[in-house]
Amino acid sequence: MKNFSHYKNSIDSILENSFKDSNKFKKNLSIIMGTMKYSKVLREFFTLYNEIESKTITNKEKSTSYLNEAFNYLKDRKGELKKVKPILDKIIEDRKELCIERKNSIYENIDDVVFNQDVTKLDVVTEAKQKLTTHLITERKKVISKINNPKILSHVLSKNYSEVYGKQLSEGEQEILKNTLLMTEETLETEFKNIKDISLNRINSLIKESQDESLSGKLVQVKNEIKSLKNSKKSYIRVRGLLEDLK
């Protein structure tokens, strides 16, 4: 698997370079947020890479301690990134025109510490740690952040995740989300039609069986809602969730 700086830079680049097109940006942001929703470890890596880049700790001893804690945390969880790799690769491949190759020395230094397992390159790891410590203790001018700045959005994406999504997904919901994110548009169209038909047939059966007028009324509302949904990954996930509730 490629080191995380590749994926972090690509996600940042996708958001930044689609920002001028409102519809494209919203779609890309939604897909990236959906991937964050699926993978806790992705959120954690995204957050820590962001924090190390933007944080300032003027006390050298405290900055070294903070970095060591961050490195240990990331090292312990780096193997879990493999689960989300296929989704990230597809997101990037589908938007390669928005991904501009660039270097971010902070991310690359973090990579050197977290992913380097070659004992013959301990000098590389040591140098990376020193550079990151220097970065943390160097005071930087505070920039007034604007909510419509795509770079700012990129940095707060993982931090604001919990506020946007709230509770954690169940294992079944994670699997639905993963499969949906990997769908092509053609597959999505077919699968959405199928899941819609299955759900509507299930609701019709429940309405016929129900002797509770209140329940029947609610089922009719759900039926109308499903019928009004247009083909999209968000709609597919919603209908799949409703179908699970009806079982």
Helices and strands as residue ranges (DSSP letters): H 4-18, H 22-38, H 40-54, H 60-77, G 78-83, H 85-94, G 96-98, H 105-115, G 119-121, H 122-137, H 150-156, H 161-165, H 171-181, H 185-209, H 213-228, H 233-246
